[in-house]
Amino acid sequence: MKCIIGLGNPESRYDGTRHNVGFAVLDEYARQQRCSWKESKRFKGLVAELPDRTLLVKPTTYYNLVGESARAVADFYKLSPE
């Protein structure tokens, strides 16, 4: 399992701004891979799983709390930072 976490802020006022470039990149990648987003309370974000077992994550926490989402994913899948 691999994980890619996009950085951004959950409010719509940040859509299309530099603050949400990470979300925009993941949205486009998920669209190209024909994957859909699902809400995950466990991971505090929206997730999409690609066929190659890569998990895309858009945290629903604010930018400075993204570590909560990253830690939840890493602990659950026993992922190392690499």
BALOBA-1460 file (C-alpha; in Angstrom, 3 decimals):
// residues 82
<rec num="1" residu="m" x="0.000" y="0.000" z="0.000"/>
<rec num="2" residu="k" x="1.187" y="3.477" z="-0.911"/>
<rec num="3" residu="c" x="-0.418" y="6.728" z="0.175"/>
<rec num="4" residu="i" x="-0.437" y="10.186" z="-1.374"/>
<rec num="5" residu="i" x="-1.827" y="12.952" z="0.814"/>
<rec num="6" residu="g" x="-2.885" y="16.186" z="-0.829"/>
<rec num="7" residu="l" x="-2.691" y="19.357" z="1.204"/>
<rec num="8" residu="g" x="-5.491" y="21.881" z="1.308"/>
<rec num="9" residu="n" x="-8.225" y="23.438" z="3.396"/>
<rec num="10" residu="p" x="-11.747" y="22.002" z="3.577"/>
<rec num="11" residu="e" x="-13.760" y="25.198" z="3.045"/>
<rec num="12" residu="s" x="-15.096" y="25.971" z="-0.431"/>
<rec num="13" residu="r" x="-13.680" y="29.506" z="-0.228"/>
<rec num="14" residu="y" x="-10.249" y="27.932" z="-0.818"/>
<rec num="15" residu="d" x="-11.305" y="26.097" z="-4.006"/>
<rec num="16" residu="g" x="-9.211" y="27.227" z="-6.955"/>
<rec num="17" residu="t" x="-6.620" y="28.977" z="-4.787"/>
<rec num="18" residu="r" x="-2.970" y="28.187" z="-4.134"/>
<rec num="19" residu="h" x="-4.042" y="26.917" z="-0.725"/>
<rec num="20" residu="n" x="-5.705" y="23.900" z="-2.358"/>
<rec num="21" residu="v" x="-3.286" y="22.968" z="-5.116"/>
<rec num="22" residu="g" x="-2.683" y="19.598" z="-3.410"/>
<rec num="23" residu="f" x="-6.403" y="18.801" z="-3.509"/>
<rec num="24" residu="a" x="-6.648" y="19.883" z="-7.155"/>
<rec num="25" residu="v" x="-3.765" y="17.615" z="-8.177"/>
<rec num="26" residu="l" x="-5.332" y="14.618" z="-6.442"/>
<rec num="27" residu="d" x="-8.764" y="15.412" z="-7.913"/>
<rec num="28" residu="e" x="-7.302" y="15.372" z="-11.422"/>
<rec num="29" residu="y" x="-5.316" y="12.192" z="-10.789"/>
<rec num="30" residu="a" x="-8.380" y="10.418" z="-9.367"/>
<rec num="31" residu="r" x="-10.440" y="11.588" z="-12.354"/>
<rec num="32" residu="q" x="-7.865" y="10.221" z="-14.796"/>
<rec num="33" residu="q" x="-7.831" y="6.902" z="-12.935"/>
<rec num="34" residu="r" x="-11.658" y="6.845" z="-12.822"/>
<rec num="35" residu="c" x="-11.702" y="6.653" z="-9.027"/>
<rec num="36" residu="s" x="-14.279" y="8.244" z="-6.785"/>
<rec num="37" residu="w" x="-13.897" y="9.876" z="-3.394"/>
<rec num="38" residu="k" x="-15.422" y="8.425" z="-0.239"/>
<rec num="39" residu="e" x="-15.569" y="10.033" z="3.174"/>
<rec num="40" residu="s" x="-13.518" y="8.281" z="5.845"/>
<rec num="41" residu="k" x="-14.058" y="9.297" z="9.454"/>
<rec num="42" residu="r" x="-11.226" y="6.939" z="10.453"/>
<rec num="43" residu="f" x="-8.748" y="8.860" z="8.286"/>
<rec num="44" residu="k" x="-10.326" y="12.298" z="8.815"/>
<rec num="45" residu="g" x="-10.626" y="12.897" z="5.100"/>
<rec num="46" residu="l" x="-11.796" y="11.850" z="1.685"/>
<rec num="47" residu="v" x="-10.110" y="8.793" z="0.207"/>
<rec num="48" residu="a" x="-9.869" y="7.135" z="-3.194"/>
<rec num="49" residu="e" x="-8.087" y="3.839" z="-3.805"/>
<rec num="50" residu="l" x="-6.356" y="3.305" z="-7.131"/>
<rec num="51" residu="p" x="-6.143" y="-0.142" z="-8.752"/>
<rec num="52" residu="d" x="-2.412" y="-0.393" z="-7.883"/>
<rec num="53" residu="r" x="-3.274" y="-0.107" z="-4.137"/>
<rec num="54" residu="t" x="-2.301" y="3.528" z="-3.875"/>
<rec num="55" residu="l" x="-4.517" y="5.447" z="-1.484"/>
<rec num="56" residu="l" x="-5.212" y="9.096" z="-2.262"/>
<rec num="57" residu="v" x="-6.200" y="11.186" z="0.768"/>
<rec num="58" residu="k" x="-7.632" y="14.692" z="1.005"/>
<rec num="59" residu="p" x="-7.740" y="15.521" z="4.730"/>
<rec num="60" residu="t" x="-10.853" y="17.324" z="5.952"/>
<rec num="61" residu="t" x="-8.835" y="18.937" z="8.726"/>
<rec num="62" residu="y" x="-7.254" y="22.332" z="8.236"/>
<rec num="63" residu="y" x="-3.749" y="22.612" z="6.826"/>
<rec num="64" residu="n" x="-2.021" y="22.800" z="10.206"/>
<rec num="65" residu="l" x="-3.782" y="19.617" z="11.412"/>
<rec num="66" residu="v" x="-3.118" y="17.412" z="8.373"/>
<rec num="67" residu="g" x="-0.802" y="15.305" z="10.540"/>
<rec num="68" residu="e" x="-3.845" y="13.832" z="12.286"/>
<rec num="69" residu="s" x="-5.052" y="12.376" z="9.006"/>
<rec num="70" residu="a" x="-1.570" y="11.296" z="7.889"/>
<rec num="71" residu="r" x="-0.917" y="9.555" z="11.212"/>
<rec num="72" residu="a" x="-4.259" y="7.722" z="11.090"/>
<rec num="73" residu="v" x="-3.519" y="6.371" z="7.600"/>
<rec num="74" residu="a" x="0.104" y="5.479" z="8.403"/>
<rec num="75" residu="d" x="-0.825" y="3.702" z="11.630"/>
<rec num="76" residu="f" x="-3.700" y="1.757" z="10.064"/>
<rec num="77" residu="y" x="-1.671" y="0.517" z="7.067"/>
<rec num="78" residu="k" x="1.644" y="0.397" z="8.978"/>
<rec num="79" residu="l" x="3.288" y="2.705" z="6.438"/>
<rec num="80" residu="s" x="6.757" y="4.159" z="6.832"/>
<rec num="81" residu="p" x="7.441" y="7.780" z="5.809"/>
<rec num="82" residu="e" x="9.330" y="6.688" z="2.672"/>
